[in-house]
Amino acid sequence: QLPAVTPELMATCSQLPDGLMFTGDIAFVYQLPAPPVASGDESEEPAEGPKITEEERLAVVVQTIDTETALAPKGALSMRSSGAIMPNPTFQGLDAAAACNLSSFVLLNKP
C-alpha cells in the first residue's frame, strides 16, 4: 500500500522539477533546496530543505492521476438543489453494451 497523501506532501512534491523520472527505488530520497533564510536570521548551521521519498512521490502521482481522471457512468450521480453531488438512488447500472461504450461515462472533475 502507498502512504496517505497529505496537503503538505502534495506541496512538497510540487517543488520537484517537472518531468523528473522515477528511479525505481522506493527508498530513494529526494532532497529539496532549503527555503531562503530571512535577512535578520543568522543561525549557526544552514537550514535543510524538505525531503521526500520515492514512495511518497509515487503516492502523490497516483492520487493526482486518480483525481484528474475519475469516471462515473452517466446517470449514476445527481446534483441536489444545494449543489451537492450525490449517488442517484434510481440508477440501476449500465447494460453490457453501454458499459463498453466510452460515451456512457463522464469525467468527475468537470463542473
Biopython code that builds the backbone (N, CA, C, O; Angstrom):
import numpy as np
from Bio.PDB.StructureBuilder import StructureBuilder

atoms = [
    (1, "GLN", "N", (0.827, -1.177, 0.000)),
    (1, "GLN", "CA", (0.000, 0.000, 0.000)),
    (1, "GLN", "C", (0.871, 1.239, 0.000)),
    (1, "GLN", "O", (1.985, 1.244, 0.523)),
    (2, "LEU", "N", (0.342, 2.272, -0.591)),
    (2, "LEU", "CA", (1.051, 3.547, -0.625)),
    (2, "LEU", "C", (0.701, 4.364, 0.608)),
    (2, "LEU", "O", (-0.376, 4.189, 1.178)),
    (3, "PRO", "N", (1.592, 5.252, 1.030)),
    (3, "PRO", "CA", (1.286, 6.091, 2.192)),
    (3, "PRO", "C", (0.163, 7.072, 1.875)),
    (3, "PRO", "O", (-0.090, 7.398, 0.716)),
    (4, "ALA", "N", (-0.502, 7.535, 2.932)),
    (4, "ALA", "CA", (-1.575, 8.519, 2.769)),
    (4, "ALA", "C", (-0.983, 9.841, 2.289)),
    (4, "ALA", "O", (0.102, 10.239, 2.713)),
    (5, "VAL", "N", (-1.702, 10.506, 1.409)),
    (5, "VAL", "CA", (-1.234, 11.777, 0.846)),
    (5, "VAL", "C", (-1.850, 12.924, 1.637)),
    (5, "VAL", "O", (-3.069, 13.011, 1.782)),
    (6, "THR", "N", (-0.994, 13.795, 2.144)),
    (6, "THR", "CA", (-1.436, 14.966, 2.893)),
    (6, "THR", "C", (-1.231, 16.214, 2.034)),
    (6, "THR", "O", (-0.469, 16.182, 1.068)),
    (7, "PRO", "N", (-1.905, 17.312, 2.382)),
    (7, "PRO", "CA", (-1.664, 18.557, 1.634)),
    (7, "PRO", "C", (-0.205, 19.002, 1.705)),
    (7, "PRO", "O", (0.319, 19.558, 0.740)),
    (8, "GLU", "N", (0.455, 18.764, 2.838)),
    (8, "GLU", "CA", (1.868, 19.130, 2.964)),
    (8, "GLU", "C", (2.733, 18.307, 2.016)),
    (8, "GLU", "O", (3.669, 18.825, 1.406)),
    (9, "LEU", "N", (2.413, 17.029, 1.899)),
    (9, "LEU", "CA", (3.161, 16.153, 0.993)),
    (9, "LEU", "C", (2.955, 16.584, -0.458)),
    (9, "LEU", "O", (3.898, 16.563, -1.249)),
    (10, "MET", "N", (1.740, 16.973, -0.810)),
    (10, "MET", "CA", (1.470, 17.444, -2.173)),
    (10, "MET", "C", (2.231, 18.743, -2.445)),
    (10, "MET", "O", (2.757, 18.938, -3.541)),
    (11, "ALA", "N", (2.289, 19.630, -1.446)),
    (11, "ALA", "CA", (3.016, 20.893, -1.626)),
    (11, "ALA", "C", (4.505, 20.638, -1.801)),
    (11, "ALA", "O", (5.153, 21.284, -2.624)),
    (12, "THR", "N", (5.050, 19.701, -1.034)),
    (12, "THR", "CA", (6.469, 19.366, -1.154)),
    (12, "THR", "C", (6.758, 18.763, -2.521)),
    (12, "THR", "O", (7.761, 19.095, -3.154)),
    (13, "CYS", "N", (5.880, 17.880, -2.974)),
    (13, "CYS", "CA", (6.059, 17.238, -4.288)),
    (13, "CYS", "C", (5.988, 18.250, -5.420)),
    (13, "CYS", "O", (6.668, 18.091, -6.434)),
    (14, "SER", "N", (5.184, 19.277, -5.264)),
    (14, "SER", "CA", (5.046, 20.273, -6.324)),
    (14, "SER", "C", (6.323, 21.090, -6.517)),
    (14, "SER", "O", (6.473, 21.775, -7.529)),
    (15, "GLN", "N", (7.238, 21.023, -5.557)),
    (15, "GLN", "CA", (8.502, 21.741, -5.671)),
    (15, "GLN", "C", (9.530, 20.982, -6.511)),
    (15, "GLN", "O", (10.551, 21.550, -6.899)),
    (16, "LEU", "N", (9.269, 19.713, -6.790)),
    (16, "LEU", "CA", (10.192, 18.936, -7.620)),
    (16, "LEU", "C", (10.095, 19.403, -9.060)),
    (16, "LEU", "O", (9.038, 19.868, -9.485)),
    (17, "PRO", "N", (11.178, 19.290, -9.820)),
    (17, "PRO", "CA", (11.139, 19.733, -11.223)),
    (17, "PRO", "C", (10.174, 18.899, -12.055)),
    (17, "PRO", "O", (10.020, 17.700, -11.821)),
    (18, "ASP", "N", (9.526, 19.532, -13.022)),
    (18, "ASP", "CA", (8.628, 18.822, -13.938)),
    (18, "ASP", "C", (9.437, 17.841, -14.784)),
    (18, "ASP", "O", (10.576, 18.120, -15.160)),
    (19, "GLY", "N", (8.839, 16.702, -15.073)),
    (19, "GLY", "CA", (9.485, 15.723, -15.936)),
    (19, "GLY", "C", (10.538, 14.873, -15.254)),
    (19, "GLY", "O", (11.247, 14.123, -15.924)),
    (20, "LEU", "N", (10.659, 14.970, -13.947)),
    (20, "LEU", "CA", (11.647, 14.188, -13.209)),
    (20, "LEU", "C", (11.239, 12.722, -13.221)),
    (20, "LEU", "O", (10.135, 12.377, -12.799)),
    (21, "MET", "N", (12.115, 11.871, -13.697)),
    (21, "MET", "CA", (11.815, 10.445, -13.809)),
    (21, "MET", "C", (11.914, 9.772, -12.443)),
    (21, "MET", "O", (12.656, 10.216, -11.567)),
    (22, "PHE", "N", (11.147, 8.687, -12.278)),
    (22, "PHE", "CA", (11.262, 7.869, -11.076)),
    (22, "PHE", "C", (12.523, 7.021, -11.182)),
    (22, "PHE", "O", (12.935, 6.652, -12.282)),
    (23, "THR", "N", (13.135, 6.713, -10.043)),
    (23, "THR", "CA", (14.360, 5.912, -10.043)),
    (23, "THR", "C", (14.067, 4.419, -10.004)),
    (23, "THR", "O", (14.885, 3.618, -10.456)),
    (24, "GLY", "N", (12.903, 4.031, -9.468)),
    (24, "GLY", "CA", (12.575, 2.623, -9.319)),
    (24, "GLY", "C", (12.920, 2.082, -7.948)),
    (24, "GLY", "O", (12.620, 0.926, -7.648)),
    (25, "ASP", "N", (13.548, 2.895, -7.106)),
    (25, "ASP", "CA", (13.932, 2.503, -5.750)),
    (25, "ASP", "C", (13.031, 3.267, -4.779)),
    (25, "ASP", "O", (13.168, 4.482, -4.634)),
    (26, "ILE", "N", (12.092, 2.552, -4.101)),
    (26, "ILE", "CA", (11.136, 3.256, -3.246)),
    (26, "ILE", "C", (11.795, 3.919, -2.043)),
    (26, "ILE", "O", (11.184, 4.776, -1.404)),
    (27, "ALA", "N", (13.013, 3.544, -1.726)),
    (27, "ALA", "CA", (13.708, 4.146, -0.589)),
    (27, "ALA", "C", (14.515, 5.386, -0.993)),
    (27, "ALA", "O", (15.075, 6.064, -0.131)),
    (28, "PHE", "N", (14.578, 5.684, -2.287)),
    (28, "PHE", "CA", (15.338, 6.842, -2.743)),
    (28, "PHE", "C", (14.738, 8.105, -2.138)),
    (28, "PHE", "O", (13.517, 8.256, -2.088)),
    (29, "VAL", "N", (15.602, 9.015, -1.678)),
    (29, "VAL", "CA", (15.149, 10.249, -1.033)),
    (29, "VAL", "C", (15.539, 11.441, -1.901)),
    (29, "VAL", "O", (16.705, 11.617, -2.253)),
    (30, "TYR", "N", (14.547, 12.251, -2.238)),
    (30, "TYR", "CA", (14.785, 13.495, -2.960)),
    (30, "TYR", "C", (15.028, 14.588, -1.934)),
    (30, "TYR", "O", (14.226, 14.771, -1.019)),
    (31, "GLN", "N", (16.114, 15.306, -2.077)),
    (31, "GLN", "CA", (16.441, 16.420, -1.188)),
    (31, "GLN", "C", (16.128, 17.714, -1.921)),
    (31, "GLN", "O", (16.716, 18.000, -2.964)),
    (32, "LEU", "N", (15.216, 18.485, -1.384)),
    (32, "LEU", "CA", (14.849, 19.767, -1.986)),
    (32, "LEU", "C", (15.691, 20.870, -1.373)),
    (32, "LEU", "O", (16.146, 20.739, -0.237)),
    (33, "PRO", "N", (15.904, 21.948, -2.100)),
    (33, "PRO", "CA", (16.694, 23.047, -1.546)),
    (33, "PRO", "C", (15.987, 23.681, -0.347)),
    (33, "PRO", "O", (14.760, 23.690, -0.257)),
    (34, "ALA", "N", (16.792, 24.205, 0.558)),
    (34, "ALA", "CA", (16.248, 24.869, 1.751)),
    (34, "ALA", "C", (15.573, 26.168, 1.356)),
    (34, "ALA", "O", (16.002, 26.827, 0.409)),
    (35, "PRO", "N", (14.524, 26.542, 2.069)),
    (35, "PRO", "CA", (13.891, 27.834, 1.774)),
    (35, "PRO", "C", (14.847, 28.966, 2.099)),
    (35, "PRO", "O", (15.711, 28.809, 2.962)),
    (36, "PRO", "N", (14.716, 30.100, 1.430)),
    (36, "PRO", "CA", (15.633, 31.208, 1.694)),
    (36, "PRO", "C", (15.527, 31.672, 3.155)),
    (36, "PRO", "O", (14.447, 31.688, 3.745)),
    (37, "VAL", "N", (16.679, 32.047, 3.712)),
    (37, "VAL", "CA", (16.739, 32.486, 5.100)),
    (37, "VAL", "C", (16.454, 33.982, 5.152)),
    (37, "VAL", "O", (16.930, 34.742, 4.309)),
    (38, "ALA", "N", (15.678, 34.397, 6.145)),
    (38, "ALA", "CA", (15.380, 35.826, 6.319)),
    (38, "ALA", "C", (16.671, 36.574, 6.610)),
    (38, "ALA", "O", (17.590, 36.015, 7.208)),
    (39, "SER", "N", (16.750, 37.838, 6.190)),
    (39, "SER", "CA", (17.999, 38.603, 6.301)),
    (39, "SER", "C", (18.456, 38.783, 7.749)),
    (39, "SER", "O", (19.661, 38.836, 7.994)),
    (40, "GLY", "N", (17.544, 38.878, 8.714)),
    (40, "GLY", "CA", (17.940, 39.090, 10.107)),
    (40, "GLY", "C", (18.183, 37.799, 10.864)),
    (40, "GLY", "O", (18.630, 37.837, 12.010)),
    (41, "ASP", "N", (17.902, 36.661, 10.254)),
    (41, "ASP", "CA", (18.017, 35.373, 10.941)),
    (41, "ASP", "C", (19.343, 34.711, 10.569)),
    (41, "ASP", "O", (19.495, 34.178, 9.470)),
    (42, "GLU", "N", (20.285, 34.751, 11.482)),
    (42, "GLU", "CA", (21.589, 34.126, 11.223)),
    (42, "GLU", "C", (21.760, 32.953, 12.183)),
    (42, "GLU", "O", (22.121, 33.141, 13.344)),
    (43, "SER", "N", (21.506, 31.764, 11.702)),
    (43, "SER", "CA", (21.684, 30.587, 12.536)),
    (43, "SER", "C", (23.067, 29.999, 12.282)),
    (43, "SER", "O", (23.705, 30.291, 11.270)),
    (44, "GLU", "N", (23.512, 29.179, 13.205)),
    (44, "GLU", "CA", (24.862, 28.607, 13.112)),
    (44, "GLU", "C", (24.988, 27.628, 11.960)),
    (44, "GLU", "O", (26.013, 27.604, 11.279)),
    (45, "GLU", "N", (23.965, 26.821, 11.732)),
    (45, "GLU", "CA", (24.032, 25.849, 10.653)),
    (45, "GLU", "C", (22.948, 26.149, 9.625)),
    (45, "GLU", "O", (21.861, 26.596, 9.991)),
    (46, "PRO", "N", (23.223, 25.914, 8.359)),
    (46, "PRO", "CA", (22.232, 26.207, 7.325)),
    (46, "PRO", "C", (21.014, 25.288, 7.460)),
    (46, "PRO", "O", (21.133, 24.124, 7.841)),
    (47, "ALA", "N", (19.861, 25.832, 7.144)),
    (47, "ALA", "CA", (18.626, 25.051, 7.221)),
    (47, "ALA", "C", (18.628, 23.987, 6.123)),
    (47, "ALA", "O", (19.145, 24.200, 5.027)),
    (48, "GLU", "N", (18.045, 22.854, 6.442)),
    (48, "GLU", "CA", (17.963, 21.757, 5.483)),
    (48, "GLU", "C", (16.592, 21.789, 4.837)),
    (48, "GLU", "O", (15.592, 21.999, 5.523)),
    (49, "GLY", "N", (16.527, 21.586, 3.544)),
    (49, "GLY", "CA", (15.269, 21.599, 2.813)),
    (49, "GLY", "C", (14.464, 20.338, 3.075)),
    (49, "GLY", "O", (14.969, 19.379, 3.658)),
    (50, "PRO", "N", (13.219, 20.342, 2.644)),
    (50, "PRO", "CA", (12.370, 19.164, 2.859)),
    (50, "PRO", "C", (12.861, 17.964, 2.048)),
    (50, "PRO", "O", (13.502, 18.111, 1.007)),
    (51, "LYS", "N", (12.545, 16.788, 2.552)),
    (51, "LYS", "CA", (12.898, 15.540, 1.876)),
    (51, "LYS", "C", (11.618, 14.795, 1.552)),
    (51, "LYS", "O", (10.630, 14.881, 2.283)),
    (52, "ILE", "N", (11.646, 14.071, 0.458)),
    (52, "ILE", "CA", (10.508, 13.250, 0.068)),
    (52, "ILE", "C", (11.039, 11.951, -0.519)),
    (52, "ILE", "O", (11.989, 11.960, -1.302)),
    (53, "THR", "N", (10.429, 10.840, -0.143)),
    (53, "THR", "CA", (10.886, 9.546, -0.658)),
    (53, "THR", "C", (10.195, 9.243, -1.983)),
    (53, "THR", "O", (9.170, 9.835, -2.320)),
    (54, "GLU", "N", (10.771, 8.323, -2.710)),
    (54, "GLU", "CA", (10.186, 7.893, -3.986)),
    (54, "GLU", "C", (8.783, 7.328, -3.760)),
    (54, "GLU", "O", (7.887, 7.545, -4.575)),
    (55, "GLU", "N", (8.596, 6.613, -2.670)),
    (55, "GLU", "CA", (7.289, 6.028, -2.358)),
    (55, "GLU", "C", (6.242, 7.120, -2.111)),
    (55, "GLU", "O", (5.109, 7.006, -2.579)),
    (56, "GLU", "N", (6.607, 8.163, -1.389)),
    (56, "GLU", "CA", (5.687, 9.278, -1.139)),
    (56, "GLU", "C", (5.359, 9.998, -2.448)),
    (56, "GLU", "O", (4.209, 10.358, -2.698)),
    (57, "ARG", "N", (6.372, 10.200, -3.267)),
    (57, "ARG", "CA", (6.158, 10.860, -4.560)),
    (57, "ARG", "C", (5.230, 10.033, -5.435)),
    (57, "ARG", "O", (4.355, 10.580, -6.106)),
    (58, "LEU", "N", (5.416, 8.717, -5.432)),
    (58, "LEU", "CA", (4.553, 7.824, -6.204)),
    (58, "LEU", "C", (3.106, 7.922, -5.715)),
    (58, "LEU", "O", (2.177, 7.938, -6.522)),
    (59, "ALA", "N", (2.916, 7.988, -4.395)),
    (59, "ALA", "CA", (1.569, 8.104, -3.830)),
    (59, "ALA", "C", (0.897, 9.388, -4.304)),
    (59, "ALA", "O", (-0.292, 9.383, -4.624)),
    (60, "VAL", "N", (1.643, 10.481, -4.352)),
    (60, "VAL", "CA", (1.092, 11.762, -4.815)),
    (60, "VAL", "C", (0.727, 11.672, -6.296)),
    (60, "VAL", "O", (-0.332, 12.151, -6.701)),
    (61, "VAL", "N", (1.586, 11.070, -7.099)),
    (61, "VAL", "CA", (1.313, 10.952, -8.540)),
    (61, "VAL", "C", (0.084, 10.075, -8.780)),
    (61, "VAL", "O", (-0.758, 10.414, -9.611)),
    (62, "VAL", "N", (-0.030, 8.963, -8.072)),
    (62, "VAL", "CA", (-1.178, 8.066, -8.237)),
    (62, "VAL", "C", (-2.466, 8.785, -7.835)),
    (62, "VAL", "O", (-3.471, 8.682, -8.537)),
    (63, "GLN", "N", (-2.449, 9.511, -6.717)),
    (63, "GLN", "CA", (-3.649, 10.230, -6.293)),
    (63, "GLN", "C", (-4.019, 11.327, -7.290)),
    (63, "GLN", "O", (-5.200, 11.537, -7.567)),
    (64, "THR", "N", (-3.035, 12.020, -7.824)),
    (64, "THR", "CA", (-3.298, 13.080, -8.799)),
    (64, "THR", "C", (-3.934, 12.501, -10.063)),
    (64, "THR", "O", (-4.908, 13.050, -10.577)),
    (65, "ILE", "N", (-3.390, 11.408, -10.557)),
    (65, "ILE", "CA", (-3.958, 10.759, -11.748)),
    (65, "ILE", "C", (-5.374, 10.279, -11.452)),
    (65, "ILE", "O", (-6.271, 10.465, -12.274)),
    (66, "ASP", "N", (-5.584, 9.667, -10.296)),
    (66, "ASP", "CA", (-6.901, 9.158, -9.936)),
    (66, "ASP", "C", (-7.918, 10.289, -9.829)),
    (66, "ASP", "O", (-9.058, 10.139, -10.269)),
    (67, "THR", "N", (-7.521, 11.407, -9.256)),
    (67, "THR", "CA", (-8.424, 12.547, -9.093)),
    (67, "THR", "C", (-8.756, 13.194, -10.430)),
    (67, "THR", "O", (-9.905, 13.555, -10.683)),
    (68, "GLU", "N", (-7.751, 13.338, -11.281)),
    (68, "GLU", "CA", (-7.946, 14.046, -12.544)),
    (68, "GLU", "C", (-8.618, 13.204, -13.620)),
    (68, "GLU", "O", (-9.075, 13.746, -14.627)),
    (69, "THR", "N", (-8.686, 11.893, -13.430)),
    (69, "THR", "CA", (-9.250, 11.033, -14.469)),
    (69, "THR", "C", (-10.410, 10.180, -13.974)),
    (69, "THR", "O", (-10.759, 9.190, -14.618)),
    (70, "ALA", "N", (-11.011, 10.536, -12.854)),
    (70, "ALA", "CA", (-12.112, 9.744, -12.299)),
    (70, "ALA", "C", (-13.319, 9.787, -13.238)),
    (70, "ALA", "O", (-13.701, 10.846, -13.735)),
    (71, "LEU", "N", (-13.902, 8.625, -13.466)),
    (71, "LEU", "CA", (-15.064, 8.491, -14.347)),
    (71, "LEU", "C", (-16.254, 7.961, -13.551)),
    (71, "LEU", "O", (-16.090, 7.284, -12.535)),
    (72, "ALA", "N", (-17.446, 8.281, -14.030)),
    (72, "ALA", "CA", (-18.680, 7.726, -13.484)),
    (72, "ALA", "C", (-19.632, 7.470, -14.643)),
    (72, "ALA", "O", (-19.618, 8.204, -15.630)),
    (73, "PRO", "N", (-20.454, 6.441, -14.532)),
    (73, "PRO", "CA", (-21.445, 6.215, -15.585)),
    (73, "PRO", "C", (-22.443, 7.372, -15.620)),
    (73, "PRO", "O", (-22.814, 7.918, -14.581)),
    (74, "LYS", "N", (-22.870, 7.736, -16.824)),
    (74, "LYS", "CA", (-23.885, 8.794, -16.952)),
    (74, "LYS", "C", (-25.138, 8.360, -16.195)),
    (74, "LYS", "O", (-25.619, 7.237, -16.346)),
    (75, "GLY", "N", (-25.650, 9.269, -15.383)),
    (75, "GLY", "CA", (-26.869, 8.990, -14.624)),
    (75, "GLY", "C", (-26.613, 8.405, -13.248)),
    (75, "GLY", "O", (-27.551, 8.286, -12.459)),
    (76, "ALA", "N", (-25.376, 8.033, -12.928)),
    (76, "ALA", "CA", (-25.082, 7.429, -11.626)),
    (76, "ALA", "C", (-25.080, 8.462, -10.510)),
    (76, "ALA", "O", (-25.280, 8.116, -9.346)),
    (77, "LEU", "N", (-24.858, 9.718, -10.851)),
    (77, "LEU", "CA", (-24.814, 10.784, -9.856)),
    (77, "LEU", "C", (-25.874, 11.826, -10.181)),
    (77, "LEU", "O", (-26.271, 11.992, -11.334)),
    (78, "SER", "N", (-26.321, 12.517, -9.153)),
    (78, "SER", "CA", (-27.272, 13.603, -9.372)),
    (78, "SER", "C", (-26.891, 14.780, -8.486)),
    (78, "SER", "O", (-26.284, 14.614, -7.427)),
    (79, "MET", "N", (-27.263, 15.984, -8.948)),
    (79, "MET", "CA", (-26.958, 17.183, -8.189)),
    (79, "MET", "C", (-28.211, 17.612, -7.429)),
    (79, "MET", "O", (-29.287, 17.755, -8.009)),
    (80, "ARG", "N", (-28.053, 17.810, -6.139)),
    (80, "ARG", "CA", (-29.154, 18.274, -5.305)),
    (80, "ARG", "C", (-29.323, 19.780, -5.474)),
    (80, "ARG", "O", (-28.464, 20.435, -6.064)),
    (81, "SER", "N", (-30.400, 20.325, -4.973)),
    (81, "SER", "CA", (-30.655, 21.765, -5.081)),
    (81, "SER", "C", (-29.598, 22.579, -4.341)),
    (81, "SER", "O", (-29.381, 23.750, -4.653)),
    (82, "SER", "N", (-28.942, 21.962, -3.363)),
    (82, "SER", "CA", (-27.867, 22.648, -2.627)),
    (82, "SER", "C", (-26.564, 22.675, -3.409)),
    (82, "SER", "O", (-25.626, 23.368, -3.016)),
    (83, "GLY", "N", (-26.487, 21.932, -4.509)),
    (83, "GLY", "CA", (-25.274, 21.861, -5.304)),
    (83, "GLY", "C", (-24.436, 20.635, -4.981)),
    (83, "GLY", "O", (-23.435, 20.375, -5.649)),
    (84, "ALA", "N", (-24.830, 19.888, -3.971)),
    (84, "ALA", "CA", (-24.083, 18.684, -3.586)),
    (84, "ALA", "C", (-24.303, 17.575, -4.616)),
    (84, "ALA", "O", (-25.411, 17.397, -5.122)),
    (85, "ILE", "N", (-23.257, 16.846, -4.915)),
    (85, "ILE", "CA", (-23.334, 15.707, -5.829)),
    (85, "ILE", "C", (-23.514, 14.449, -4.987)),
    (85, "ILE", "O", (-22.716, 14.162, -4.095)),
    (86, "MET", "N", (-24.570, 13.710, -5.286)),
    (86, "MET", "CA", (-24.907, 12.508, -4.518)),
    (86, "MET", "C", (-25.158, 11.344, -5.480)),
    (86, "MET", "O", (-25.463, 11.566, -6.652)),
    (87, "PRO", "N", (-25.032, 10.110, -4.994)),
    (87, "PRO", "CA", (-25.404, 8.972, -5.836)),
    (87, "PRO", "C", (-26.894, 9.039, -6.185)),
    (87, "PRO", "O", (-27.722, 9.388, -5.344)),
    (88, "ASN", "N", (-27.216, 8.707, -7.413)),
    (88, "ASN", "CA", (-28.599, 8.713, -7.869)),
    (88, "ASN", "C", (-29.275, 7.432, -7.382)),
    (88, "ASN", "O", (-28.882, 6.345, -7.805)),
    (89, "PRO", "N", (-30.277, 7.525, -6.507)),
    (89, "PRO", "CA", (-30.899, 6.306, -5.969)),
    (89, "PRO", "C", (-31.654, 5.493, -7.012)),
    (89, "PRO", "O", (-31.918, 4.312, -6.787)),
    (90, "THR", "N", (-32.011, 6.096, -8.155)),
    (90, "THR", "CA", (-32.753, 5.366, -9.183)),
    (90, "THR", "C", (-31.844, 4.748, -10.248)),
    (90, "THR", "O", (-32.331, 4.077, -11.158)),
    (91, "PHE", "N", (-30.546, 4.964, -10.146)),
    (91, "PHE", "CA", (-29.624, 4.416, -11.142)),
    (91, "PHE", "C", (-29.512, 2.910, -10.960)),
    (91, "PHE", "O", (-29.193, 2.428, -9.873)),
    (92, "GLN", "N", (-29.777, 2.173, -12.031)),
    (92, "GLN", "CA", (-29.750, 0.709, -11.979)),
    (92, "GLN", "C", (-28.495, 0.108, -12.601)),
    (92, "GLN", "O", (-28.353, -1.114, -12.631)),
    (93, "GLY", "N", (-27.586, 0.937, -13.097)),
    (93, "GLY", "CA", (-26.384, 0.436, -13.742)),
    (93, "GLY", "C", (-26.511, 0.503, -15.253)),
    (93, "GLY", "O", (-27.558, 0.865, -15.790)),
    (94, "LEU", "N", (-25.432, 0.148, -15.924)),
    (94, "LEU", "CA", (-25.411, 0.152, -17.387)),
    (94, "LEU", "C", (-25.564, -1.274, -17.897)),
    (94, "LEU", "O", (-25.134, -2.227, -17.247)),
    (95, "ASP", "N", (-26.182, -1.412, -19.069)),
    (95, "ASP", "CA", (-26.208, -2.737, -19.675)),
    (95, "ASP", "C", (-24.837, -3.021, -20.282)),
    (95, "ASP", "O", (-23.998, -2.123, -20.359)),
    (96, "ALA", "N", (-24.605, -4.228, -20.702)),
    (96, "ALA", "CA", (-23.280, -4.643, -21.175)),
    (96, "ALA", "C", (-22.813, -3.818, -22.371)),
    (96, "ALA", "O", (-21.638, -3.461, -22.447)),
    (97, "ALA", "N", (-23.706, -3.511, -23.301)),
    (97, "ALA", "CA", (-23.317, -2.740, -24.489)),
    (97, "ALA", "C", (-22.933, -1.314, -24.098)),
    (97, "ALA", "O", (-21.944, -0.783, -24.605)),
    (98, "ALA", "N", (-23.694, -0.694, -23.213)),
    (98, "ALA", "CA", (-23.401, 0.682, -22.791)),
    (98, "ALA", "C", (-22.128, 0.739, -21.954)),
    (98, "ALA", "O", (-21.385, 1.718, -22.025)),
    (99, "ALA", "N", (-21.872, -0.286, -21.172)),
    (99, "ALA", "CA", (-20.673, -0.304, -20.330)),
    (99, "ALA", "C", (-19.396, -0.361, -21.168)),
    (99, "ALA", "O", (-18.333, 0.047, -20.701)),
    (100, "CYS", "N", (-19.489, -0.854, -22.381)),
    (100, "CYS", "CA", (-18.323, -0.930, -23.271)),
    (100, "CYS", "C", (-18.146, 0.335, -24.098)),
    (100, "CYS", "O", (-17.164, 0.456, -24.831)),
    (101, "ASN", "N", (-19.066, 1.270, -23.995)),
    (101, "ASN", "CA", (-19.028, 2.481, -24.800)),
    (101, "ASN", "C", (-18.534, 3.641, -23.936)),
    (101, "ASN", "O", (-19.132, 3.950, -22.906)),
    (102, "LEU", "N", (-17.455, 4.271, -24.350)),
    (102, "LEU", "CA", (-16.867, 5.361, -23.576)),
    (102, "LEU", "C", (-17.806, 6.549, -23.433)),
    (102, "LEU", "O", (-17.705, 7.297, -22.461)),
    (103, "SER", "N", (-18.708, 6.735, -24.372)),
    (103, "SER", "CA", (-19.637, 7.865, -24.287)),
    (103, "SER", "C", (-20.681, 7.677, -23.193)),
    (103, "SER", "O", (-21.459, 8.591, -22.919)),
    (104, "SER", "N", (-20.710, 6.506, -22.566)),
    (104, "SER", "CA", (-21.629, 6.249, -21.449)),
    (104, "SER", "C", (-21.067, 6.719, -20.108)),
    (104, "SER", "O", (-21.690, 6.513, -19.067)),
    (105, "PHE", "N", (-19.892, 7.349, -20.131)),
    (105, "PHE", "CA", (-19.237, 7.783, -18.898)),
    (105, "PHE", "C", (-18.930, 9.277, -18.967)),
    (105, "PHE", "O", (-18.802, 9.852, -20.048)),
    (106, "VAL", "N", (-18.815, 9.893, -17.787)),
    (106, "VAL", "CA", (-18.469, 11.309, -17.690)),
    (106, "VAL", "C", (-17.288, 11.453, -16.727)),
    (106, "VAL", "O", (-17.117, 10.661, -15.799)),
    (107, "LEU", "N", (-16.478, 12.486, -16.976)),
    (107, "LEU", "CA", (-15.381, 12.792, -16.065)),
    (107, "LEU", "C", (-15.940, 13.465, -14.826)),
    (107, "LEU", "O", (-16.795, 14.344, -14.937)),
    (108, "LEU", "N", (-15.479, 13.074, -13.653)),
    (108, "LEU", "CA", (-15.965, 13.660, -12.410)),
    (108, "LEU", "C", (-15.298, 14.983, -12.070)),
    (108, "LEU", "O", (-15.792, 15.705, -11.204)),
    (109, "ASN", "N", (-14.196, 15.323, -12.718)),
    (109, "ASN", "CA", (-13.517, 16.576, -12.402)),
    (109, "ASN", "C", (-14.094, 17.750, -13.175)),
    (109, "ASN", "O", (-13.631, 18.878, -13.002)),
    (110, "LYS", "N", (-15.073, 17.527, -14.008)),
    (110, "LYS", "CA", (-15.722, 18.596, -14.761)),
    (110, "LYS", "C", (-16.892, 19.146, -13.946)),
    (110, "LYS", "O", (-17.578, 18.383, -13.266)),
    (111, "PRO", "N", (-17.130, 20.458, -14.004)),
    (111, "PRO", "CA", (-18.285, 21.006, -13.262)),
    (111, "PRO", "C", (-19.600, 20.501, -13.835)),
    (111, "PRO", "O", (-20.668, 20.857, -13.337)),
]
sb = StructureBuilder()
sb.init_structure("model")
sb.init_model(0)
sb.init_chain("A")
sb.init_seg("    ")
for serial, (resi, resn, name, xyz) in enumerate(atoms, 1):
    if name == "N":
        sb.init_residue(resn, " ", resi, " ")
    sb.init_atom(name, np.array(xyz, "f"), 0.0, 1.0, " ", f" {name:<3s}", serial, name[0])
structure = sb.get_structure()
